[in-house]
Amino acid sequence: MIGPVVTLAVQEALHAAVRAGATGAECSLDLGLTVVTVVVDATGWSLDGHRYPFVERCKDRTIYVWRADGWQPASHFGGALIKLVPTEWGAPTFEIDGIKMLPTAKVSPYADAQRKVNLIEPRGKVVLDTCGGLGYFAAWCIKGGATRVLSFEKNPDVIWLRSLNPWSPEAGGVLELVQGDITERITGLADASVDAVLHDPPRFGIAGELYSQAFYDQLARVLRRKGRLFHYTGTPNRLTSGRDVPNEVAKRLRLSGFAAELNGDGVLAVRK
């Protein structure tokens, strides 16, 4: 169970309450999922008998999580800088070396995941979630009545971010979360063993193997006939990237035995 989660916007609202002479203030300590009332004063705030100081040098675009030794940013530097990033929608996105990994410009990344999950109609299905990320696809599959969600995430730092994110679903029950590379692990899945697939890979320039004909052949092998697949591609600018990724993806999927068509910022396909 994680502790309170705050952002600069939350802390500024608490400071404003103090300046106004209030001793209590409403705020969200889980990135907008719920609202609570805290007791506030010039040096910090209290909730349910626990005392919390204000975050020192609280920065914009940073999420802070309460740990045993104080406030810690939800970020980590290993081979790359990875961090949770707040959004106006509540549900955070995340960045790797400054590259935003989920769409947030016009829609909540959580609501965006809902639309895409609805395309594969998860109720009563075993769903393969190839690149789990923060788990928003998995969360909506569970809400949508999937019987099993098999989710793979290659980066252990992303799984660590999930443990800090109130919007990420916990593993267990319907959700089986595996730390591993789907391009390697998929060979161990049985033929026609899943009913639907959600494929949300990093961009082509970072993970070209997840857009390969060989990988799509594997997706076709593990997906039952008439099973649905949604493949996020984004909408890269052909004038700057020099290639039409969505149509390239659709073409390769057709070669692997899918009927495929462009749908929003990705490709919706059905196994023939």
VEXLUM-933286 format. One line per 3 residues: number of its first residue (from 1); their letters; for each residue x, y, z of N, C-alpha, C. Coordinates in Angstrom, 1 decimal, decimal comma, padded with zeros to 4 digits, always signed. Each point is the difference from the previous one (the first is absolute). Layout:
N
NUM	a	X Y Z X Y Z X Y Z; ...;
! end
This chain:
272
1	mig	+000,9 -001,2 +000,0 -000,9 +001,2 +000,0 +000,9 +001,2 +000,0; -000,2 +000,9 -001,0 +000,8 +001,2 -000,1 -000,5 +001,1 +001,0; +000,8 +000,9 +000,3 -000,5 +001,1 +000,9 -000,6 +001,1 -000,9;
4	pvv	-000,2 +001,2 +000,6 -000,6 +001,1 -000,7 +000,9 +000,4 -001,3; -000,7 +000,5 -001,0 +000,7 +000,4 -001,2 -000,4 +001,4 -000,3; +001,0 +000,9 -000,1 -000,3 +001,4 -000,2 +000,8 +000,6 -001,3;
7	tla	-000,5 +001,1 -000,5 +000,6 +000,7 -001,1 +000,1 +001,5 +000,5; +000,7 +000,8 -000,9 +000,1 +001,4 +000,3 -001,4 +000,6 +000,1; -001,0 -000,4 -000,8 -001,3 +000,6 +000,0 -000,7 -000,3 +001,4;
10	vqe	+000,2 -001,2 +000,5 -000,6 -000,3 +001,3 +000,7 +000,9 +001,1; +001,3 +000,0 +000,0 +000,7 +000,8 +001,0 -000,4 +001,5 -000,1; -000,1 +000,5 -001,2 -000,3 +001,4 -000,1 -001,4 +000,3 +000,6;
13	alh	-001,0 -001,0 -000,2 -001,3 +000,2 +000,5 +000,0 +000,0 +001,5; +000,8 -000,8 +000,6 +000,1 -000,1 +001,5 +000,7 +001,3 +000,5; +001,0 +000,5 -000,7 +000,6 +001,3 +000,4 -001,1 +001,1 -000,1;
16	aav	-000,8 +000,0 -001,0 -001,0 +001,0 -000,2 -001,0 +000,0 +001,2; -000,3 -001,2 +000,4 -001,0 -000,2 +001,2 +000,6 +000,6 +001,2; +001,3 -000,2 +000,2 +000,7 +000,6 +001,2 +000,0 +001,5 -000,1;
19	rag	+000,3 +000,6 -001,2 +000,0 +001,4 -000,1 -001,4 +000,6 +000,2; -001,0 -000,8 -000,3 -001,4 +000,5 +000,2 -000,5 -000,1 +001,5; +000,9 -000,6 +000,8 -000,3 -000,2 +001,4 -000,8 -001,2 +000,4;
22	atg	-000,1 -000,9 -001,0 -000,8 -001,3 +000,2 +000,9 -001,0 +000,8; -000,7 -000,8 +000,8 +000,8 -001,1 +000,7 -000,3 -001,3 -000,6; -000,9 -000,1 -001,0 -000,3 -001,2 -000,7 -000,1 +000,3 -001,5;
25	aec	+000,3 -001,0 -000,8 -000,1 +000,1 -001,5 -000,3 -001,3 -000,7; -000,8 +000,1 -001,0 -000,3 -001,2 -000,8 +001,1 -000,2 -001,1; +000,4 -001,2 -000,2 +001,0 -000,2 -001,1 +000,0 -001,5 -000,3;
28	sld	+000,7 -000,3 -001,1 +000,1 -001,5 -000,4 +001,4 -000,4 +000,3; +000,2 -001,1 +000,6 +001,3 -000,6 +000,3 +000,3 -001,2 -000,8; -000,8 -000,2 -001,0 +000,2 -001,2 -000,9 -000,3 +000,3 -001,4;
31	lgl	+000,5 +001,3 -000,4 -000,1 +000,4 -001,4 -001,4 +000,1 -000,5; -000,9 +000,4 +000,8 -001,4 +000,3 -000,5 -001,0 -001,2 +000,1; +000,4 -001,1 +000,6 -000,9 -001,1 +000,1 -001,0 +000,3 +001,1;
34	tvv	+000,4 +000,6 +001,1 -000,9 +000,3 +001,1 +000,4 +001,4 +000,6; -000,9 +000,6 +000,8 +000,3 +001,2 +000,7 -000,2 -000,2 +001,5; +001,0 +000,6 +000,7 -000,1 -000,1 +001,5 +000,2 +001,4 +000,6;
37	tvv	-000,3 +000,2 +001,3 +000,2 +001,2 +000,7 +001,2 -000,2 +000,9; +001,0 +000,9 -000,1 +001,2 -000,1 +000,9 +000,0 +001,3 +000,9; +000,6 -000,2 +001,2 +000,3 +001,1 +000,9 +001,3 +000,6 -000,5;
40	vda	+000,0 +001,3 -000,2 +001,2 +000,7 -000,6 +000,5 +001,2 +000,8; +001,3 +000,2 +000,1 +000,5 +001,2 +000,6 +001,3 +000,4 -000,8; +000,7 +000,9 +000,6 +001,1 +000,6 -000,8 +001,2 -000,9 -000,3;
43	tgw	+000,1 -001,1 +000,7 +001,1 -000,9 -000,2 -000,3 -001,4 -000,7; -001,3 -000,2 -000,1 -000,4 -001,3 -000,6 -001,5 -000,3 +000,3; -000,3 -001,3 -000,1 -001,4 -000,4 +000,2 -000,1 -001,4 +000,6;
46	sld	-001,2 -000,3 +000,5 -000,3 -001,2 +000,7 -001,2 -000,7 -000,6; +000,0 -001,3 +000,0 -001,1 -000,9 -000,4 +000,0 -001,3 +000,7; -001,1 -000,3 +000,6 -000,2 -001,2 +000,8 +001,1 -000,3 +001,0;
49	ghr	+000,4 +001,1 +000,7 +000,9 -000,1 +001,1 +001,5 +000,0 -000,5; +000,2 +000,1 -001,3 +001,4 +000,0 -000,5 +000,4 +001,4 -000,4; +001,2 +000,4 +000,3 +000,5 +001,4 -000,3 +000,9 -000,1 -001,2;
52	ypf	-000,2 +001,0 -000,9 +000,8 +000,0 -001,2 +000,5 +001,4 -000,2; +001,4 +000,2 -000,2 +000,5 +001,4 -000,3 -000,3 +000,3 -001,5; +000,1 +001,3 -000,4 -000,1 +000,3 -001,4 +001,3 -000,5 -000,7;
55	ver	-000,2 -000,2 -001,3 +001,2 -000,5 -000,8 +000,9 +001,2 -000,1; +001,3 -000,2 +000,3 +001,0 +001,1 -000,2 +000,3 +000,0 -001,5; +000,1 +001,2 -000,6 +000,3 +000,2 -001,4 -000,9 -000,8 -000,9;
58	ckd	-001,3 +000,1 +000,2 -001,0 -000,7 -000,8 +000,1 +000,5 -001,4; +000,2 -000,9 -001,0 +000,1 +000,3 -001,4 -001,2 -000,3 -000,8; -000,2 +000,8 -001,0 -001,1 -000,3 -001,0 +000,4 -001,3 -000,8;
61	rti	-001,0 -000,6 -000,5 +000,2 -001,2 -000,8 +000,7 -001,1 +000,7; -000,2 +000,0 +001,4 +000,6 -001,1 +000,8 -001,1 -000,5 +001,0; +000,0 -001,3 +000,2 -000,9 -000,6 +001,0 +000,8 -000,4 +001,2;
64	yvw	-000,5 +000,3 +001,2 +000,7 -000,4 +001,2 -000,8 -001,0 +000,8; +000,7 -001,1 +000,4 -000,6 -001,0 +000,8 +000,6 -000,1 +001,4; -000,9 -000,1 +001,0 +000,5 -000,1 +001,4 +000,6 -001,4 +000,2;
67	rad	+001,2 +000,0 +000,4 +000,7 -001,3 +000,4 +000,4 +000,2 +001,5; +000,5 -001,1 +000,6 +000,4 +000,0 +001,4 +000,9 +001,1 +000,4; +000,9 +000,4 -001,0 +001,0 +001,0 +000,3 -000,4 +001,4 -000,6;
70	gwq	-001,2 +000,2 -000,4 -000,4 +001,3 -000,5 -000,6 +000,0 -001,4; -000,1 +001,2 -000,5 -000,5 +000,1 -001,4 +001,1 -000,4 -001,0; -000,4 -000,8 -001,0 +000,9 -000,4 -001,0 -000,7 +000,2 -001,4;
73	pas	+000,8 +000,5 -001,0 -000,6 +000,1 -001,3 -000,2 -001,3 -000,6; -001,1 -000,2 -000,8 -000,3 -001,3 -000,7 +000,8 +000,0 -001,2; +001,3 -000,1 +000,1 +001,0 -000,1 -001,1 +001,2 -000,8 +000,4;
76	hfg	+000,7 -000,5 -001,0 +001,1 -000,8 +000,2 +001,0 +000,1 -001,1; +001,3 +000,0 +000,3 +001,0 +000,0 -001,1 +000,8 -001,2 +000,1; -000,2 -000,9 -001,1 +000,8 -001,2 -000,1 +000,8 +000,2 -001,3;
79	gal	-000,4 -000,7 -001,1 +000,6 +000,2 -001,3 -000,6 +001,2 -000,6; -001,2 +000,5 +000,5 -000,7 +001,1 -000,5 -000,8 +000,7 +001,1; -000,4 +001,2 -000,2 -000,8 +000,7 +001,0 -001,5 -000,3 -000,2;
82	ikl	-000,6 -000,7 +000,9 -001,4 -000,3 -000,1 -000,8 +000,6 +001,1; -001,2 +000,6 -000,3 -000,7 +000,7 +001,0 -001,5 +000,0 -000,3; -000,8 +000,0 +001,0 -001,4 +000,3 -000,1 -000,2 +001,5 -000,2;
85	vpt	-000,9 +000,4 -000,8 -000,2 +001,4 -000,3 -001,5 +000,3 +000,2; -000,3 +001,0 +000,8 -001,5 +000,3 +000,2 -000,6 +000,6 -001,3; -001,3 -000,2 -000,1 -000,8 +000,6 -001,1 -001,2 +000,8 +000,5;
88	ewg	-000,6 +000,8 -000,8 -001,2 +000,7 +000,4 -001,1 -001,0 +000,2; +000,1 -001,2 -000,4 -001,1 -001,0 +000,0 +000,0 -000,8 +001,3; +001,0 +000,1 +000,8 +000,1 -000,8 +001,2 +001,0 -001,2 -000,2;
91	apt	-000,4 -000,9 -000,9 +000,8 -001,2 -000,3 +001,3 +000,5 -000,6; +001,2 -000,4 +000,5 +001,2 +000,5 -000,5 +000,5 -000,8 -001,2; +000,9 +000,6 -000,8 +000,7 -000,6 -001,0 +001,4 -000,4 +000,6;
94	fei	+000,9 -000,5 -000,9 +001,4 -000,1 +000,5 +000,9 +000,3 -001,2; +001,2 +000,3 +000,4 +001,0 +000,4 -001,0 +001,3 -000,8 +000,2; +000,7 -000,3 -001,1 +001,3 -000,6 +000,0 +000,9 +000,9 -000,7;
97	dgi	+001,0 +000,5 +000,7 +000,9 +001,0 -000,6 -000,7 +001,2 -000,7; -001,1 +000,4 +000,6 -000,8 +001,1 -000,5 -001,0 -000,3 -001,1; +000,0 -001,2 -000,4 -001,0 -000,4 -001,0 -001,3 -000,5 +000,6;
100	kml	-001,1 +000,7 -000,3 -001,3 -000,3 +000,6 -000,5 -001,3 -000,6; -000,4 -001,0 +000,9 -000,3 -001,3 -000,5 -001,5 -000,2 -000,2; -000,9 +000,9 +000,4 -001,4 -000,1 -000,2 -000,6 +001,3 -000,5;
103	pta	-001,0 +000,0 -000,8 -000,6 +001,2 -000,5 -000,8 +000,8 +001,1; +000,3 +001,3 +000,1 -000,7 +000,8 +001,0 -000,5 +001,3 -000,5; +000,4 +000,4 -001,2 -000,3 +001,3 -000,5 -001,5 +000,4 +000,0;
106	kvs	-000,8 -001,0 -000,5 -001,4 +000,3 -000,1 -000,9 -000,9 +000,8; +000,5 -001,0 +000,7 -000,8 -001,0 +000,7 +000,8 -000,6 +001,1; -000,7 -000,4 +001,1 +000,6 -000,7 +001,1 +000,6 -001,3 -000,6;
109	pya	+001,3 -000,4 +000,4 +000,5 -001,2 -000,4 -000,8 -001,2 +000,5; -000,7 +000,2 +001,1 -000,9 -001,1 +000,5 -001,2 -000,1 -000,9; -000,7 +001,1 -000,3 -001,1 -000,1 -000,9 +000,4 -000,5 -001,4;
112	daq	+001,2 +000,4 -000,5 +000,5 -000,4 -001,3 +000,1 -001,6 +000,1; +000,5 -000,5 +001,1 +000,1 -001,5 +000,1 -001,4 -000,6 -000,1; -001,0 +000,6 +000,6 -001,3 -000,6 +000,0 -000,6 -000,1 -001,4;
115	rkv	+000,2 +001,0 -000,8 -000,5 -000,1 -001,4 +000,7 -001,1 -000,7; +001,3 -000,2 +000,2 +000,7 -001,0 -000,8 -000,4 -001,4 +000,5; -000,1 -000,2 +001,3 -000,4 -001,3 +000,6 -001,4 -000,3 -000,5;
118	nli	-000,9 +000,9 -000,1 -001,4 -000,3 -000,5 +000,0 -000,6 -001,4; +001,0 +000,4 -000,8 +000,1 -000,5 -001,4 +000,2 -001,5 +000,0; +000,6 -000,6 +001,0 +000,3 -001,5 +000,0 -001,1 -000,7 +000,8;
121	epr	-000,9 +000,7 +000,6 -001,2 -000,6 +000,7 +000,5 -001,1 +001,0; +000,5 +000,4 +001,1 +000,7 -000,9 +000,9 -000,9 -001,0 +000,8; -001,2 +000,3 +000,1 -000,9 -000,8 +000,9 +000,1 -001,5 -000,3;
124	gkv	+000,3 -000,8 +001,1 +000,1 -001,5 -000,2 +001,2 -000,5 -000,7; +001,0 +000,9 -000,3 +001,2 -000,4 -000,8 +001,3 -000,1 +000,8; +000,9 -000,8 -000,6 +001,4 +000,0 +000,5 +000,7 +001,1 -000,9;
127	vld	+000,6 +001,0 +000,6 +000,6 +001,1 -000,8 +001,5 +000,0 +000,2; +000,7 +000,1 -001,1 +001,5 +000,2 +000,0 +000,3 +001,4 -000,1; +000,6 +000,6 +001,1 +000,5 +001,4 +000,0 +001,5 +000,0 -000,1;
130	tcg	+000,4 +000,3 -001,2 +001,4 -000,3 -000,4 +001,0 +000,9 +000,7; -000,3 +001,3 +000,2 +000,9 +001,0 +000,5 -000,8 +000,7 +001,1; +000,1 -000,5 +001,2 -001,0 +000,4 +001,1 +000,1 +001,5 +000,4;
133	glg	+001,2 +000,6 +000,0 +000,1 +001,4 +000,4 -000,6 +000,2 +001,4; -000,8 +001,1 +000,1 -000,6 +000,3 +001,4 -001,2 -000,8 +000,3; -000,4 -000,9 -001,0 -001,1 -000,9 +000,3 -001,4 +000,5 -000,3;
136	yfa	-000,1 +001,1 -000,7 -001,3 +000,6 -000,3 -000,8 -001,0 -000,9; +000,6 -000,6 -001,0 -000,7 -001,0 -000,8 -000,6 -001,1 +000,9; +000,9 -000,5 +000,9 -000,4 -001,1 +000,9 -001,1 +000,4 +000,9;
139	awc	+000,0 +001,2 +000,5 -001,0 +000,5 +000,9 -001,4 +000,0 -000,7; +000,0 +000,4 -001,2 -001,3 +000,0 -000,7 -000,4 -001,3 -000,5; +000,9 -000,9 -000,2 -000,4 -001,4 -000,3 -000,7 -000,7 +001,2;
142	ikg	+000,6 +000,3 +001,2 -000,6 -000,5 +001,2 -001,4 +000,6 +000,2; -000,1 +001,3 -000,2 -001,3 +000,6 +000,2 -001,0 -000,5 -001,1; +000,5 -000,4 -001,1 -000,8 -000,4 -001,1 -000,4 -001,5 +000,0;
145	gat	+000,4 -000,7 +001,1 -000,4 -001,4 +000,2 +000,9 -001,0 -000,7; +001,3 +000,3 -000,3 +000,9 -001,0 -000,5 +000,2 -001,1 +001,1; +000,1 -001,2 -000,4 +000,2 -001,1 +000,9 +001,5 -000,2 +000,4;
148	rvl	+000,9 +000,5 -000,8 +001,4 -000,1 +000,3 +000,7 +001,1 -000,9; +001,0 +000,7 +000,6 +000,8 +001,0 -000,7 +001,4 -000,4 +000,2; +000,7 -000,5 -001,1 +001,4 -000,3 +000,1 +000,8 +001,1 -000,5;
151	sfe	+000,7 +000,7 +000,9 +000,7 +001,3 -000,3 +001,5 -000,1 +000,1; +000,7 +000,4 -001,0 +001,5 -000,1 +000,0 +000,5 +001,5 +000,0; +001,0 +000,2 +000,8 +000,7 +001,3 +000,1 +001,5 -000,3 +000,1;
154	knp	+000,8 +000,5 -001,0 +001,4 -000,3 -000,1 +000,8 +000,7 +001,0; -000,4 +001,3 +000,3 +000,9 +000,9 +000,8 -000,4 -000,1 +001,5; +000,9 -000,5 +000,8 -000,3 -000,1 +001,5 -000,3 +001,4 +000,6;
157	dvi	+000,6 +001,1 -000,5 -000,3 +001,3 +000,5 -001,4 +000,4 -000,2; -000,6 -000,4 -001,2 -001,4 +000,3 -000,2 -000,9 -000,7 +001,0; +000,3 -001,3 +000,3 -000,7 -000,7 +001,0 +000,1 +000,7 +001,4;
160	wlr	+001,2 +000,5 +000,3 +000,1 +000,8 +001,2 -000,9 +001,2 +000,0; +000,0 +000,7 -001,1 -000,9 +001,2 -000,1 -001,5 -000,4 +000,3; -000,4 -001,2 -000,6 -001,3 -000,5 +000,3 -000,3 -000,1 +001,5;
163	sln	+001,0 -000,4 +000,7 -000,2 -000,2 +001,5 -000,3 +001,4 +000,7; +000,4 +001,1 -000,7 -000,2 +001,3 +000,6 -001,2 +000,7 -000,5; -000,6 -000,5 -001,1 -001,1 +000,7 -000,7 -001,4 -000,5 +000,5;
166	pws	-000,8 +000,9 +000,7 -001,3 -000,5 +000,5 -000,9 -000,5 -001,1; +000,2 +000,4 -001,3 -000,8 -000,4 -001,1 +000,4 -001,3 -000,6; +001,1 -000,6 +000,4 +000,4 -001,2 -000,6 -000,6 -001,2 +000,8;
169	pea	-000,5 -001,0 -000,7 -000,6 -001,2 +000,7 +001,0 -000,8 +000,6; -000,4 -000,6 +001,2 +000,9 -001,0 +000,6 +000,0 -001,3 -000,7; +001,1 -000,7 +000,0 +000,1 -001,3 -000,6 -000,7 -001,0 +000,9;
172	ggv	-000,5 -001,1 -000,5 -000,7 -001,0 +000,7 -001,4 -000,2 -000,5; -000,6 -001,1 +000,3 -001,3 -000,3 -000,4 +000,0 -000,1 -001,6; -000,8 +000,8 -000,6 -000,2 +000,0 -001,4 +001,3 +000,4 -000,7;
175	lel	+000,8 +001,0 +000,6 +001,2 +000,5 -000,6 +001,2 -000,7 +000,4; +000,7 -000,6 -001,1 +001,3 -000,6 +000,2 +001,0 +000,9 -000,6; +000,9 +000,6 +000,8 +001,0 +000,9 -000,5 +001,3 -000,7 +000,0;
178	vqg	+000,7 +000,0 -001,2 +001,3 -000,7 -000,2 +001,0 +001,0 -000,4; +001,1 +000,1 +000,7 +001,1 +000,8 -000,4 +000,9 -000,8 -001,0; -000,1 +000,4 -001,3 +000,7 -000,7 -001,0 -000,3 +000,6 -001,4;
181	dit	+000,8 -000,4 -000,9 +000,0 +000,5 -001,4 -001,0 -000,9 -000,8; -001,1 +000,6 -000,4 -001,0 -000,7 -000,7 +000,5 -000,7 -001,3; +001,0 +000,6 -000,6 +000,5 -000,6 -001,3 +000,7 -001,3 +000,3;
184	eri	+000,5 -000,2 +001,3 +000,5 -001,3 +000,4 -001,0 -000,9 +000,6; -000,9 +000,6 +000,8 -000,9 -000,8 +000,8 -001,2 -000,6 -000,9; -000,3 +000,7 -001,1 -001,1 -000,4 -000,8 +000,2 -001,4 -000,5;
187	tgl	+001,2 -000,4 -000,3 +000,2 -001,3 -000,5 -000,4 -001,1 +000,9; -000,1 +000,3 +001,3 -000,4 -001,0 +001,0 -001,6 -000,1 +000,2; -000,7 +000,9 -000,7 -001,5 -000,1 +000,1 -000,5 -000,9 -001,1;
190	ada	-001,0 -000,8 +000,4 -000,6 -001,0 -000,8 -000,8 +000,6 -001,2; -000,1 -000,7 -001,1 -000,8 +000,4 -001,1 -001,4 +000,3 +000,4; -000,6 +001,0 -000,6 -001,4 +000,4 +000,3 -000,4 +000,0 +001,5;
193	svd	+000,9 +000,5 +000,8 -000,2 +000,0 +001,4 -000,6 +001,2 +000,6; -000,1 +001,1 -000,8 -000,6 +001,3 +000,4 -001,1 +000,4 -000,9; -001,0 +000,7 +000,5 -001,2 +000,4 -000,7 +000,2 +001,4 -000,6;
196	avl	+000,9 +000,8 +000,5 +000,2 +001,4 -000,5 +001,4 +000,5 +000,4; +000,4 +001,0 -000,7 +001,4 +000,5 +000,2 -000,1 +001,5 +000,0; +000,7 +000,6 +001,0 +000,3 +001,5 +000,0 +001,5 +000,1 -000,1;
199	hdp	+000,4 +000,8 -001,1 +001,4 +000,2 -000,3 +000,4 +001,4 +000,0; +000,6 +000,5 +001,0 +000,4 +001,5 +000,2 +001,5 +000,1 +000,1; +000,7 -000,2 -001,1 +001,5 +000,0 +000,1 +000,5 +001,4 +000,0;
202	prf	+001,3 +000,2 +000,5 +000,7 +001,3 -000,2 +000,0 +000,3 -001,5; +000,4 +001,2 -000,3 +000,0 +000,4 -001,4 +001,0 -000,9 -000,8; -000,2 +000,0 -001,3 +000,7 -000,9 -000,9 +001,5 +000,2 +000,1;
205	gia	+000,5 +001,2 +000,1 +001,4 +000,3 +000,1 +000,7 -000,6 +001,2; -000,8 -000,3 +001,0 +000,6 -000,5 +001,3 -000,1 -001,5 +000,1; -001,1 -000,5 -000,5 -000,3 -001,5 +000,1 -000,5 -000,6 -001,3;
208	gel	+000,8 +000,1 -001,0 -000,4 -000,5 -001,3 -000,4 -001,5 -000,1; +000,5 -000,8 +000,9 -000,3 -001,4 +000,1 -001,4 -000,3 +000,3; -000,7 +001,0 +000,7 -001,4 -000,1 +000,3 -000,9 +000,3 -001,1;
211	ysq	+000,6 +000,4 -001,2 -000,8 +000,3 -001,2 +000,4 -000,9 -001,1; +000,7 -001,1 +000,3 +000,6 -000,8 -001,0 -001,0 -001,1 -000,5; +000,2 -000,5 -001,2 -000,8 -001,0 -000,6 +000,0 -001,3 +000,9;
214	afy	+001,2 -000,3 +000,5 +000,2 -001,2 +000,8 -000,9 +000,1 +001,3; +000,0 +001,2 +000,6 -000,8 +000,2 +001,2 -001,5 -000,1 -000,3; -000,4 +000,6 -001,1 -001,4 -000,1 -000,3 -000,5 -001,4 -000,3;
217	dql	+000,9 -000,8 -000,6 -000,3 -001,4 -000,2 -000,2 -000,7 +001,3; +000,7 +000,4 +001,0 -000,2 -000,6 +001,3 -001,3 +000,4 +000,6; -000,3 +001,3 -000,1 -001,3 +000,4 +000,5 -001,2 -000,7 -000,7;
220	arv	+000,1 -000,3 -001,3 -001,0 -000,7 -000,7 +000,0 -001,5 +000,5; +001,1 -000,5 +000,3 +000,0 -001,4 +000,5 -000,7 -000,2 +001,4; +000,2 +001,0 +000,9 -000,6 -000,2 +001,3 -001,4 +000,5 +000,1;
223	lrr	-000,5 +000,8 -001,0 -001,3 +000,5 +000,1 -001,0 -001,0 -000,8; -001,1 -000,3 +000,7 -000,9 -000,9 -000,7 -000,7 +000,7 -001,2; -000,6 -000,8 -000,9 -000,7 +000,5 -001,1 -001,1 +000,9 +000,4;
226	kgr	-000,2 +001,1 -000,7 -001,0 +001,1 +000,2 +000,4 +000,8 +001,2; +001,1 -000,2 +000,7 +000,5 +000,8 +001,1 +000,4 +001,4 -000,5; -000,2 +001,0 +000,9 +000,3 +001,4 -000,4 +001,4 +000,4 +000,6;
229	lfh	+000,6 +000,9 -000,7 +001,3 +000,6 +000,4 -000,1 +001,5 -000,3; +000,4 +000,8 +001,0 +000,2 +001,4 -000,2 +001,5 +000,3 +000,2; +000,5 +000,6 -001,0 +001,5 +000,4 -000,1 +000,1 +001,5 +000,0;
232	ytg	+000,5 +000,5 +001,1 +000,3 +001,5 +000,0 +001,2 +000,3 -000,9; -000,1 +001,0 -000,8 +001,1 +000,4 -000,8 +000,4 +001,5 +000,2; -000,9 +000,8 +000,5 +000,2 +001,4 +000,0 -000,3 +000,5 -001,4;
235	tpn	+000,2 +001,3 -000,1 -000,2 +000,6 -001,3 +001,3 +000,8 -000,4; +001,1 -000,7 -000,3 +001,2 +000,7 -000,4 -000,2 +000,7 -001,3; +000,7 +001,2 -000,1 -000,1 +000,8 -001,1 +000,9 -000,6 -001,2;
238	rlt	-000,7 -000,4 -001,1 +000,7 -000,6 -001,1 +001,1 +000,9 -000,6; -000,3 +001,3 +000,1 +001,0 +001,0 -000,6 +001,3 +000,0 +000,7; -000,1 -000,2 +001,4 +001,2 +000,1 +000,8 +000,6 -001,4 +000,2;
241	sgr	-000,9 -001,0 +000,2 +000,6 -001,4 +000,3 +000,4 -000,7 -001,3; -000,6 +000,4 -001,1 +000,3 -000,7 -001,3 -000,7 -001,3 -000,2; -000,9 -000,4 +000,9 -000,7 -001,2 -000,2 -001,5 +000,1 +000,6;
244	dvp	-000,8 -000,9 -000,6 -001,4 +000,0 +000,4 -000,2 -001,3 +000,9; +000,3 +000,2 +001,3 +000,0 -001,1 +000,9 -001,3 -000,7 +000,1; -001,2 +000,7 +000,2 -001,2 -000,7 +000,1 -000,4 -000,9 -001,1;
247	nev	+000,3 +000,5 -001,3 -000,3 -000,9 -001,1 +001,0 -001,1 -000,2; +001,2 +000,2 +000,4 +001,0 -001,0 +000,0 -000,4 -001,1 +001,0; -000,5 +000,4 +001,1 -000,5 -001,0 +001,0 -001,1 -000,8 -000,5;
250	akr	-001,0 +000,7 -000,6 -001,2 -000,7 -000,5 +000,4 -001,0 -001,1; +000,9 +000,4 -000,9 +000,5 -000,9 -001,0 +000,6 -001,3 +000,5; +000,9 +000,2 +001,0 +000,7 -001,2 +000,6 -001,1 -000,9 +000,7;
253	lrl	-000,9 +000,6 +000,7 -001,0 -000,8 +000,7 -000,8 -000,8 -001,0; -000,3 +000,6 -001,1 -000,8 -000,7 -001,1 +000,8 -001,2 -000,4; +001,3 +000,2 -000,2 +000,9 -001,1 -000,4 +000,0 -001,2 +001,0;
256	sgf	-000,2 +000,4 +001,3 +000,0 -001,0 +001,1 -001,3 -000,7 +000,2; -001,0 +000,4 -000,8 -001,3 -000,6 +000,1 -001,1 +000,7 +000,6; +000,1 +001,4 +000,1 -001,0 +000,8 +000,6 -000,7 +000,8 -001,1;
259	aae	-001,3 +000,3 +000,3 -000,7 +001,1 -000,7 +000,3 +001,2 +000,8; +000,6 +001,1 -000,6 +000,4 +001,1 +000,8 -000,4 +001,3 -000,6; -000,4 +001,0 +000,8 -000,3 +001,3 -000,4 +000,4 +001,1 +001,0;
262	lng	+000,3 +001,2 -000,5 +000,4 +001,1 +000,9 -001,1 +000,4 +000,9; +000,3 +000,3 +001,2 -001,1 +000,4 +001,0 +000,7 +001,0 +001,0; -000,4 +001,2 -000,2 +000,6 +001,1 +000,9 +001,5 +000,0 -000,1;
265	dgv	+000,7 -000,1 +001,1 +001,4 +000,0 +000,0 +000,6 -001,4 +000,0; -000,6 -000,9 -000,7 +000,5 -001,4 +000,0 -000,7 -000,8 -001,1; +000,1 -001,3 +000,1 -000,5 -001,0 -000,9 -000,9 -001,0 +000,7;
268	lav	-001,2 -000,2 -000,4 -000,8 -001,0 +000,5 -000,1 -001,2 -001,0; +000,3 -001,2 +000,6 +000,1 -001,1 -000,9 -000,7 -001,2 +000,6; -000,5 -000,9 -000,9 -000,7 -001,2 +000,4 +000,7 -001,2 -000,7;
271	rk	+000,3 -001,0 +000,9 +000,7 -001,2 -000,5 -001,0 -000,8 -000,9; +000,4 -000,3 -001,3 -000,8 -000,7 -000,9 -000,1 -001,5 +000,4;
! end
